[in-house]
Amino acid sequence: MAEKKGLGRGLEALLGGFALDDELTPLPDDRPTATTDTNTDHGVETLLVSMIDNNVNQPRKTFDPVALRELAESIKEYGVIQPILVTPVGNRFMIVAGERRWRAAKMAGLVEIPAVIKKFNHKQIDEIAIIENLQRDDLNDIELAMGIKRLMDEHHLTQEKVAERLAKPRSTIANTLRLITLPPAVQTLISNRQLTAGHALRLLSVTDPAQQIKYAERAAAENLSVRALGELIDGKFAGLPKSAVKPTKLPEIREQEKILSRAIGTKVKIDGDLTAGKVVIAYHAAEELERIVNYLKKHNI
């Protein structure tokens, strides 16, 4: 799976807005870890992989081993397309953004890796790490909401400031945050991708948590659309026509959906049984569609 180009509009804008921190340890003059002599302000250097350390406070603690191996294979063939971002710490460097690429590069056996070197203070490093984590494609809506809340709480940011950081409309940030006010049982259905954010926002119109759970569980069990859920809540839902009622999905099919969702990094739905059916892959932006197509081409699917 090839790494996407670019840092993402929100992260790129954030990095461009930070000033250098003169209190951090400057890059050594002899620079024994850099193998090329290029612009050190914001330019790209080639650094020894062995002289780079990960950020122990990185909010992302686990990395999908399958996706990591796929990225390592891509790096073996094409190299590291997007440089990682590091900050100098003594005679070594610490990763600010791009740990997955660094791990995959080590797995691929690379000795060197392209990196942008820039000095940051600890608060900036932490904020960038959270934002990079929030821009992952495989986050579900609840993970996104919890990450946004952490960003606001730990860095004292308003919804407007978070919207700027993530390059999203403020209304999107506000609606996403509302998801974590739902009962845990409903949040679990959203985390498992059995319900969408659209379903969740419709459930928020219900004030009784017990009723929210009841409607959510029925919507998940009957695979109701957001519109059908709205009709159910408004008392206008007459039930699905007999021809539209789908049999309970086999556990094997649900497991295959989870495997495909993790591999591709987006929601995957399988309609059918073990003998025949169709696979539906969700995407929410042109860049995400391009990434999915490239993944399928790479694996000859």
Secondary structure, DSSP 8 states (H G I E B T S, - for coil): ----SS--HHHHHHHHH----TTS----SS-TTBSS---SSSSEEEEEGGGEE--TT-S-----HHHHHHHHHHHHHH---S-EEEEEETTEEEEEE-HHHHHHHHHTT-SEEEEEE----HHHHHHHHHHHHHT-TT--HHHHHHHHHHHHHHHT--HHHHHHHHT--HHHHHHHHHGGGS-HHHHHHHHTTSS-HHHHHHHTT---HHHHHHHHHHHHHTT--HHHHHHHHTT------GGG------HHHHHHHHHHHHHHTS-EEEEE-SSSEEEEE---SHHHHHHHHHHHHHTT-
